[in-house]
């Protein structure tokens, strides 16, 4: 439903913005964050990534590597508005940090490199924001670089992201001569002089006036085609006022139908003030977002952003510090104070609020209370983990937690000294609590401790964190990818009869199963319900031959069987199981018997199916000088890579290829060696693909 552009909330929550900074690695989002903090007075010195002096990249590994690894929350005030900002990682291995952050944000600024445009991880974070319906504005950064092209970057946004860009600025000067922008809403020039923190406002330069008027006209025509209020005024006056245009841009941003695009060069302090003005003008406040939905005892409940409502909040991050455990929390409704008792709904465990802290990366300031719309850290919670719902004990409601991706790479880790084994186990448990995308398990056959994560760099960072934080000397095995198994050709009418009699009550369950691939199964509606696990179960049993409670037990047993496939003990995905018939015994049948029958029956049925091994595949984007393209293409082909796109860009070539993840271990060193240190690459996960026979035959079992 459209809103009246003249109506704006006047509540205190209208002056709060919870936003994230999203981007591909090296697009400049941390620099944008640093300039925002400096300009708003939250810091008194500009932090630089290359100097290791940034506020949000405070972890030693972030400063050593020059990249953002952990999502960092900061807070500042601009034009009377409280801005709670989360600087998110740009590397694909840490995309789970982005996912957890997006779950608690109301808006985002997507940062793009003016030379590279939309890059691989840009697409990944964009799709994540789409899933959470987070409104966005765009900032095209690094317009001062050689080869910078705003129009090309905007074109890539339109073509690769499917967005409708609404460009509200025109650059003044190109590349090294970039000095400012023309504000197309107010038709004014904003110039940043060297050594000055703020812009100088003036008339549009004569040589850009015709181009600025042309672009303003295009902007008006585009929004008129998207919004009825703009269309009505445009038809009446053949133009739009600045006030109407601003209101329409806000409405289109909230609905996701349009993307406001600004530009600048954050490193040179150009464009940050207009960006902050756009954050306040266009991105939603907690008052603007729909009521939060949750469940309790099977019923759906809503929570509005009202400080007087019963308290409800969601934990999105846990961090262990030298002073204790900090739990990062988005307060969606109500108010909490120091000493309040709250309920961890999922675990049905009471907790008590110790201290409430305003977060400034690794620094904190105590608060008396936190109200709806706040993002804060809480000390004193003993067990609430990432994704936990905290609420008032008298009004429980369970909120949907952030989704966590399955790990794709594993390494074996061990303490070199036997005496440190217990300390390593404790360190790994704490690490997995802080980062849910890490998994720790013990291999039943070898007794090894296996650490699994989202990529090679992810595991390197995790292992190094244990070494530094706990002073442990670790041995680390060679990385192994997480394979999956799927059904290539299924079976029908597979019968399993579970009978167990050992004195007293026995166990009896008779099931008949059809197993098929999801691709071959008829009907798309059920396929959509497969979810991330790639498994669909249904029952066609009639006449009450298998009671409904036993049908649910069979499904639970089938899910148990998916943990290990017949090829090599890898998890099974991509199949549909249908319970077509069965039988019960009046005395010996039970839910346990049918769950056991489902597990053993599917395990045997999979042994009778034709199975296929799947391996994780990534999209690799390699940027190299033109002279080395041939060598890179040959190397990618040797790694079973399939080139999908190739483009030229200012004396460099950008090659995009689909490559099995296992083939990219150690690729960074190989690429540097083949390109005299001038080649770089990034990846993003694209899913799983069938592994060729040589790989399947050599897979560890």
C-alpha positions in Angstrom: 0.0 0.0 0.0 1.3 3.5 -0.9 1.8 6.0 1.8 0.9 9.6 1.8 4.2 11.3 1.0 3.3 14.2 3.4 2.8 11.9 6.4 5.8 11.2 8.5 6.0 9.7 12.0 7.0 12.1 14.7 7.9 9.4 17.4 11.4 9.2 18.8 11.9 5.9 16.8 11.6 7.9 13.6 15.0 9.4 14.4 16.7 6.0 14.6 18.4 4.2 11.6 19.7 0.7 11.9 21.7 0.0 8.8 24.5 -2.1 7.4 27.3 -1.5 5.0 27.4 -4.2 2.3 30.0 -4.7 -0.4 32.4 -6.9 -2.2 35.8 -7.1 -0.6 38.0 -4.0 -1.3 35.1 -1.9 -2.5 35.8 0.5 0.3 33.0 -0.1 2.8 35.2 0.1 5.9 36.6 3.4 4.6 33.1 4.6 4.1 32.3 3.6 7.7 35.4 5.4 9.0 34.5 8.6 7.2 31.0 8.4 8.6 32.3 8.1 12.2 34.7 11.0 11.7 32.2 13.3 10.0 29.6 12.6 12.8 32.1 13.3 15.5 32.1 9.7 16.8 35.9 9.7 16.2 38.4 12.5 16.1 40.8 11.0 13.6 40.3 9.3 10.2 41.1 5.6 10.5 42.9 4.0 7.5 42.7 0.3 6.4 46.3 0.3 5.1 47.6 1.7 8.4 45.6 -0.7 10.6 44.0 2.2 12.4 40.3 1.7 11.6 37.7 1.6 14.4 35.7 -1.3 13.0 38.6 -3.5 11.9 40.0 -3.7 15.4 40.8 -7.5 15.5 44.6 -8.1 15.1 43.9 -10.5 12.2 41.8 -7.9 10.4 44.6 -5.3 10.7 47.2 -7.9 9.6 45.2 -9.0 6.5 43.7 -5.6 5.6 40.1 -7.1 5.4 37.0 -7.1 7.5 36.5 -10.5 9.1 34.0 -9.9 11.9 30.8 -7.7 11.7 31.4 -4.7 13.9 28.6 -2.5 15.3 29.1 1.2 15.9 26.8 4.1 16.7 26.8 7.8 15.9 24.5 10.8 15.6 23.8 12.8 12.5 21.3 15.7 12.2 19.6 14.6 15.4 19.3 11.0 14.2 20.8 8.0 16.0 22.5 5.8 13.4 23.4 2.2 14.5 25.7 0.9 11.9 27.2 -2.5 11.2 30.2 -2.8 9.0 30.0 -6.3 7.5 32.7 -8.5 5.9 33.1 -8.6 2.1 34.9 -11.9 1.7 32.7 -14.9 0.7 34.1 -17.0 3.6 32.5 -14.7 6.1 29.1 -14.4 4.4 27.4 -15.9 7.5 28.4 -12.8 9.4 26.5 -10.8 6.8 23.5 -13.1 7.1 23.2 -12.7 10.8 23.6 -8.9 10.6 21.0 -8.5 7.8 18.5 -10.3 10.0 18.4 -7.4 12.5 18.8 -4.4 10.2 16.2 -2.1 8.8 18.2 -0.8 5.9 21.6 -1.0 4.2 24.1 1.0 2.0 25.5 -1.1 -0.8 29.0 0.1 -1.8 30.3 -0.5 -5.3 33.7 0.1 -6.9 33.4 2.7 -9.7 35.9 0.7 -11.7 34.8 -2.9 -11.1 31.0 -2.2 -10.7 29.1 -5.2 -9.5 31.5 -8.0 -8.4 30.9 -11.6 -7.3 30.3 -11.0 -3.6 28.3 -7.9 -4.5 25.7 -10.3 -5.9 25.9 -12.6 -2.9 25.2 -9.9 -0.3 22.5 -8.4 -2.6 20.6 -11.7 -2.7 21.0 -12.0 1.0 19.4 -8.5 1.5 16.7 -9.5 -1.0 15.8 -12.6 1.2 15.5 -10.4 4.3 13.6 -7.6 2.3 16.1 -5.0 3.5 15.7 -1.6 1.8 18.9 -0.3 0.2 20.6 2.7 -1.3 23.8 2.5 -3.3 27.0 4.4 -3.1 29.4 4.1 -6.1 32.8 4.6 -4.5 36.3 5.3 -5.8 35.4 7.8 -8.5 38.9 9.2 -8.2 40.5 6.0 -9.5 41.8 5.5 -13.1 39.1 3.9 -15.1 36.2 4.9 -12.8 32.9 5.1 -14.7 29.7 5.8 -12.9 27.5 5.0 -15.9 29.2 1.6 -16.3 28.8 0.8 -12.6 25.1 1.7 -12.8 24.6 -0.4 -15.9 26.1 -3.4 -14.1 23.7 -2.8 -11.1 20.8 -2.8 -13.5 22.0 -5.9 -15.5 23.5 -8.1 -12.8 21.2 -7.3 -9.8 18.0 -6.6 -11.6 17.5 -3.3 -9.7 16.1 -0.1 -11.0 18.8 2.5 -10.4 17.7 6.1 -9.6 20.8 8.1 -10.0 20.5 11.4 -8.0 24.1 12.7 -8.6 26.3 13.6 -11.5 30.1 13.6 -11.0 32.1 16.8 -11.4 35.4 15.8 -13.0 36.8 12.4 -13.9 39.3 10.0 -12.2 42.0 12.1 -10.5 40.2 15.3 -11.3 37.0 14.3 -9.5 36.2 17.1 -7.1 32.5 16.8 -6.4 28.9 16.1 -7.5 25.9 17.8 -8.9 22.9 17.2 -6.7 20.1 16.5 -9.2 17.3 17.0 -6.7 18.2 20.5 -5.7 20.2 21.2 -8.9 23.3 22.4 -7.0 27.0 21.7 -7.1 28.8 20.2 -4.0 32.6 20.7 -4.1 35.1 19.1 -1.7 38.4 21.1 -1.5 41.6 19.4 -0.4 42.1 19.7 3.4 38.4 20.6 4.1 36.0 18.2 5.8 32.8 19.6 4.4 31.6 20.5 0.9 31.1 24.0 -0.6 27.8 24.5 -2.2 27.5 26.5 -5.5 25.7 26.6 -8.8 25.9 23.8 -11.4 29.0 24.4 -13.6 28.1 25.8 -17.0 29.7 22.9 -18.9 27.5 20.4 -16.9 24.2 22.2 -16.9 22.8 20.7 -20.0 23.8 17.2 -18.9 22.5 17.8 -15.4 19.1 18.9 -16.7 18.9 15.9 -19.0 19.6 13.5 -16.2 17.1 15.2 -13.9 14.5 14.8 -16.6 15.4 11.1 -16.9 15.1 10.7 -13.2 11.7 12.4 -13.1 10.4 10.2 -16.0 11.6 7.0 -14.3 10.0 7.6 -11.0 6.8 8.8 -12.6 6.6 5.4 -14.2 7.0 3.7 -10.8 4.8 5.8 -8.4 1.2 7.0 -8.9 1.7 10.3 -6.9 4.8 11.2 -9.1 2.9 10.3 -12.2 -0.1 12.5 -11.3 2.2 15.5 -10.7 4.3 14.8 -13.7 1.2 14.7 -16.0 -0.1 17.9 -14.5 3.1 20.0 -14.4 5.4 18.1 -16.8 7.9 18.1 -13.9 8.4 17.1 -10.3 9.2 19.3 -7.4 12.2 18.5 -5.3 9.9 17.8 -2.3 7.8 15.4 -4.3 10.8 13.7 -5.8 12.4 13.2 -2.4 9.2 11.7 -0.9 8.8 9.4 -3.9 12.4 8.2 -3.7 11.8 7.4 0.0 8.7 5.4 -0.8 10.4 3.5 -3.7 13.4 2.7 -1.4 11.1 1.2 1.2 9.2 -0.9 -1.3 12.4 -2.0 -3.1 11.0 -0.9 -6.5 13.8 1.6 -6.9 17.4 2.0 -5.8 18.7 5.5 -5.1 22.3 5.8 -6.3 24.9 8.3 -5.0 28.6 8.5 -5.8 31.9 9.7 -4.3 35.4 8.9 -3.2 35.4 8.0 0.5 39.2 8.0 0.8 39.2 11.6 -0.2 36.2 12.4 2.0 34.1 13.2 -1.1 30.4 12.2 -0.9 29.9 11.2 2.7 27.7 14.0 3.8 25.2 13.5 1.0 25.3 9.8 1.8 24.3 10.5 5.4 21.6 12.9 4.3 20.3 10.1 2.0 20.4 7.6 4.9 18.2 9.8 7.0 15.9 10.8 4.1 15.3 7.5 2.4 16.1 4.5 4.6 13.4 3.3 7.1 13.3 3.8 10.8 12.1 1.1 13.2 8.7 2.8 12.9 8.5 2.2 9.2 9.1 -1.5 9.1 6.2 -4.0 9.4 5.4 -5.5 12.8 7.7 -8.4 13.7 6.1 -11.8 13.5 6.8 -14.7 15.8 5.1 -17.8 17.2 4.1 -19.2 20.5 2.4 -22.6 21.1 1.5 -22.8 17.4 -0.1 -19.4 17.2 1.3 -16.4 15.3 2.0 -13.2 17.3 3.1 -9.7 16.3 5.4 -7.3 18.1 5.4 -3.6 17.1 8.4 -1.3 17.7 6.8 0.2 20.8 8.9 0.8 24.0 5.8 0.2 26.1 5.1 -3.2 24.6 6.3 -6.5 26.2 10.1 -6.9 25.6 11.2 -9.0 22.6 14.7 -9.1 21.1 16.9 -11.3 18.9 20.5 -12.3 19.6 22.6 -12.0 16.4 26.2 -12.2 17.7 28.1 -13.6 20.7 31.6 -12.5 21.5 34.0 -13.6 24.3 36.2 -10.9 25.6 38.9 -10.6 28.3 36.2 -9.1 30.6 33.5 -11.7 29.9 30.8 -12.8 27.4 29.0 -10.2 25.4 25.7 -10.9 23.7 24.7 -8.6 20.8 21.0 -7.9 20.7 18.5 -6.1 18.5 15.6 -4.9 20.7 12.4 -5.2 18.6 9.8 -4.3 21.2 9.6 -3.1 24.8 12.3 -1.9 27.1 15.0 -3.7 29.1 17.0 -2.4 32.1 19.9 -3.6 34.1 18.9 -6.5 36.3 15.8 -7.5 34.4 14.9 -11.2 34.1 14.3 -12.3 30.6 13.4 -15.7 28.9 15.4 -17.5 26.3 12.3 -18.8 24.6 13.9 -21.6 22.4 15.9 -23.1 25.3 13.1 -22.3 27.8 15.8 -21.0 30.1 15.7 -17.9 32.3 18.5 -15.3 32.0 19.2 -12.0 33.7 20.5 -8.8 32.1 23.7 -7.7 33.7 25.0 -4.6 32.0 23.6 -2.9 28.8 26.3 -1.4 26.6 26.2 1.0 23.6 28.7 -0.6 21.2 31.5 1.3 19.4 33.4 -1.6 17.9 35.7 -2.8 20.7 34.7 0.0 23.0 31.5 0.2 25.0 29.6 2.8 27.0 27.1 1.8 29.7 23.4 2.6 29.2 20.6 2.7 31.8 18.2 0.9 29.4 17.6 -0.2 25.8 14.3 0.4 24.0 12.7 -0.8 20.9 14.9 0.0 17.9 18.2 -0.2 19.8 21.1 -2.5 18.8 23.2 -3.1 22.0 25.5 -5.5 23.7 24.4 -7.2 26.9 26.7 -8.6 29.6 25.6 -11.3 32.1 23.8 -13.7 29.9 25.1 -17.2 30.5 24.0 -19.4 27.6 21.9 -17.5 25.0 23.5 -18.0 21.7 23.3 -16.5 18.2 19.7 -16.7 16.9 18.2 -16.9 20.4 15.0 -15.1 21.2 14.9 -13.1 24.4 11.6 -11.8 25.7 9.6 -10.9 28.8 8.8 -14.1 30.7 5.1 -13.0 30.9 4.8 -12.6 27.1 6.9 -15.3 25.3 7.2 -15.3 21.5 9.7 -17.1 19.4 11.3 -15.1 16.5 12.8 -16.7 13.4 16.6 -17.0 13.8 19.1 -16.1 11.1 19.8 -19.0 8.7 23.2 -20.5 8.9 24.9 -22.1 5.9 26.3 -25.6 5.9 30.2 -25.8 6.1 31.9 -26.8 2.9 35.6 -27.2 4.0 37.1 -29.2 6.9 40.5 -29.6 8.6 41.7 -31.9 11.3 43.1 -30.0 14.3 45.0 -31.3 17.3 47.0 -30.0 20.2 50.7 -30.8 19.7 51.0 -31.3 23.5 48.7 -34.0 25.0 48.2 -31.8 28.1 46.5 -29.1 25.9 43.8 -31.4 24.6 41.2 -30.2 27.1 42.1 -26.6 26.5 41.7 -27.1 22.7 38.2 -28.6 23.2 37.1 -25.7 25.3 38.5 -23.2 22.8 36.8 -24.9 19.9 33.5 -24.9 21.8 33.8 -21.2 22.5 34.7 -20.5 18.8 31.7 -22.5 17.5 29.4 -20.5 19.9 30.7 -17.2 18.6 30.5 -18.3 14.9 27.6 -20.7 14.1 29.0 -21.3 10.6 31.8 -23.3 12.2 31.2 -26.9 13.2 33.3 -29.1 15.5 33.0 -32.9 15.6 35.0 -35.9 16.3 35.6 -38.5 13.6 34.3 -41.8 14.9 36.8 -43.8 12.9 40.0 -41.9 13.4 39.2 -40.1 16.7 40.4 -36.8 15.1 38.8 -33.5 15.9 37.5 -32.0 12.7 36.8 -28.2 12.3 34.5 -27.3 9.4 33.8 -23.9 7.9 32.9 -21.8 4.9 36.3 -21.8 3.2 40.0 -22.0 3.4 40.4 -18.5 4.7 37.6 -19.0 7.2 39.4 -21.9 8.8 42.8 -20.2 8.7 41.3 -17.3 10.7 39.6 -19.6 13.2 42.8 -21.6 13.8 44.9 -18.5 14.2 42.4 -17.1 16.6 42.8 -20.1 18.8 46.5 -19.9 18.6 46.6 -16.2 19.6 43.7 -16.1 22.1 44.6 -19.3 24.0 48.3 -19.7 23.3 47.9 -23.2 21.9 50.4 -24.9 19.5 48.2 -26.7 17.0 48.7 -29.2 14.2 46.4 -28.7 11.3 45.6 -31.2 8.5 45.1 -30.6 4.8 41.7 -29.0 4.0 39.0 -31.4 2.8 35.8 -30.3 1.0 32.3 -31.4 2.2 30.9 -33.7 -0.4 27.2 -34.7 -0.7 25.5 -37.7 -2.2 22.3 -37.7 -4.2 20.0 -40.2 -6.0 20.7 -40.5 -9.7 18.1 -43.3 -10.2 15.6 -44.2 -7.5 13.6 -47.3 -6.6 9.9 -48.0 -6.1 8.1 -50.2 -3.7 11.0 -50.9 -1.5 9.8 -52.9 1.5 11.3 -52.9 4.9 9.9 -54.9 7.8 11.2 -54.1 11.3 10.5 -56.8 13.8 12.2 -57.1 17.2 11.1 -59.5 20.0 13.2 -59.9 23.1 10.7 -60.6 25.8 8.0 -58.3 26.9 6.7 -55.7 24.4 8.3 -56.0 21.0 8.7 -53.7 18.0 6.9 -54.0 14.8 6.8 -51.7 11.8 6.2 -52.4 8.1 6.9 -49.6 5.5 6.9 -49.4 1.7 9.0 -46.6 0.3 9.5 -44.9 -3.1 12.7 -43.0 -3.5 13.2 -40.5 -6.4 15.3 -37.5 -7.2 13.7 -34.1 -6.7 14.3 -33.3 -10.4 12.4 -36.4 -11.6 9.5 -36.1 -9.1 6.4 -34.7 -10.6 5.0 -31.3 -9.5 6.9 -28.2 -8.5 5.0 -27.1 -5.4 6.5 -29.8 -3.3 9.9 -29.2 -4.7 9.7 -25.7 -3.4 9.2 -27.1 0.1 12.5 -29.0 0.0 14.3 -26.2 1.6 18.0 -26.1 2.2 18.2 -29.7 3.1 17.0 -30.9 -0.3 14.6 -33.5 1.1 10.8 -33.9 0.6 8.7 -36.5 2.4 5.1 -37.3 1.7 2.7 -40.1 2.4 0.1 -41.6 0.1 -1.1 -44.3 2.5 -4.9 -44.5 2.7 -7.4 -46.3 4.8 -5.5 -45.7 8.1 -3.1 -48.5 7.4 -0.4 -46.3 9.0 -1.7 -43.8 11.6 -0.6 -40.2 11.2 1.7 -40.2 14.3 3.6 -43.1 12.8 3.9 -41.3 9.5 5.6 -38.5 11.2 7.9 -41.0 12.9 8.8 -42.6 9.5 9.7 -39.1 8.2 11.9 -38.5 11.3 13.6 -41.8 10.7 14.2 -41.0 7.0 15.8 -37.7 8.0 18.1 -39.6 10.4 19.2 -41.7 7.5 20.2 -38.7 5.4 23.3 -38.1 7.6 25.3 -40.9 5.9 25.0 -42.0 2.3 26.1 -45.4 0.8 28.9 -44.0 -1.4 31.2 -42.7 1.3 29.2 -41.7 4.4 28.5 -38.2 3.1 25.2 -36.4 3.8 22.4 -37.2 1.3 20.5 -34.4 -0.4 18.2 -33.9 -3.4 15.6 -36.7 -3.0 11.9 -37.3 -2.4 10.7 -40.2 -0.3 7.1 -41.3 -0.5 5.5 -43.7 2.0 3.1 -45.7 -0.1 2.0 -48.4 2.2 2.6 -50.1 5.6 1.2 -52.2 8.3 1.0 -52.1 12.1 0.7 -54.5 15.0 -2.0 -54.0 17.6 0.5 -54.4 20.5 4.1 -54.0 19.2 3.8 -51.0 16.9 5.1 -47.7 18.3 6.5 -44.4 17.1 10.0 -45.6 18.0 9.5 -48.8 15.9 8.4 -46.8 12.9 11.2 -44.2 13.3 13.6 -47.1 13.3 11.9 -48.6 10.2 12.1 -45.3 8.4 15.8 -45.0 9.2 16.8 -48.5 8.3 14.4 -48.8 5.4 15.7 -45.6 3.7 19.3 -46.6 4.3 18.7 -49.9 2.6 16.7 -48.3 -0.2 19.6 -45.9 -0.9 21.9 -48.9 -1.2 19.6 -50.2 -3.9 19.5 -46.8 -5.7 22.0 -45.5 -8.2 23.8 -42.8 -6.3 25.9 -39.9 -7.4 28.6 -37.9 -5.6 28.2 -34.1 -5.5 31.1 -31.7 -4.9 30.9 -28.0 -3.9 31.4 -25.5 -6.7 32.2 -21.8 -6.6 32.2 -19.0 -9.1 35.8 -17.6 -9.2 36.4 -14.1 -10.6 40.1 -13.7 -11.6 41.5 -10.2 -12.4 44.9 -10.2 -14.2 46.9 -8.0 -16.6 46.2 -8.8 -20.3 49.6 -10.4 -20.7 48.7 -13.3 -18.4 45.2 -14.2 -19.6 46.4 -17.2 -21.5 48.2 -18.7 -18.6 45.3 -18.1 -16.3 42.8 -19.7 -18.7 45.0 -22.7 -19.1 45.4 -23.1 -15.3 41.6 -22.8 -14.8 41.0 -25.5 -17.4 43.5 -27.8 -15.6 41.5 -27.2 -12.4 38.3 -28.4 -14.2 37.1 -24.8 -14.4 34.5 -23.7 -17.0 34.8 -20.1 -18.1 31.4 -18.3 -18.1 32.4 -14.7 -18.7 35.4 -12.7 -19.9 35.7 -8.9 -20.0 38.4 -6.3 -20.6 38.8 -3.4 -18.1 41.6 -0.7 -18.4 44.5 -3.0 -19.4 43.3 -5.9 -17.3 41.1 -8.9 -18.0 38.4 -10.2 -15.7 37.7 -13.9 -16.1 34.8 -15.5 -14.4 34.7 -19.3 -14.2 32.8 -22.1 -12.4 35.4 -24.2 -10.5 35.2 -27.1 -8.0 36.1 -25.8 -4.6 38.6 -28.6 -4.0 40.7 -27.4 -7.0 41.2 -23.9 -5.5 43.1 -24.9 -2.4 46.4 -23.0 -2.7 45.3 -21.2 -5.8 46.2 -17.7 -4.4 49.9 -18.6 -4.3 49.7 -20.3 -7.7 48.0 -17.3 -9.3 50.6 -14.8 -7.8 53.4 -17.0 -9.2 51.9 -17.1 -12.7 51.2 -13.4 -12.8 54.3 -11.9 -11.1 52.2 -11.1 -8.1 49.7 -9.0 -10.1 46.7 -11.3 -10.2 43.9 -11.4 -7.7 40.8 -13.6 -7.4 37.6 -13.8 -5.4 35.0 -16.5 -5.1 31.3 -17.0 -4.2 29.6 -20.3 -3.5 27.1 -21.4 -6.2 26.1 -24.9 -4.8 26.9 -28.4 -5.7 27.5 -30.3 -9.0 28.1 -33.9 -9.9 31.7 -35.0 -9.4 33.4 -36.9 -12.3 34.3 -40.6 -11.8 38.0 -40.0 -10.9 37.0 -37.6 -8.1 34.3 -39.9 -6.8 36.7 -42.9 -6.8 39.3 -41.0 -4.9 37.0 -39.4 -2.3 37.9 -40.2 1.3 35.4 -42.7 2.9 
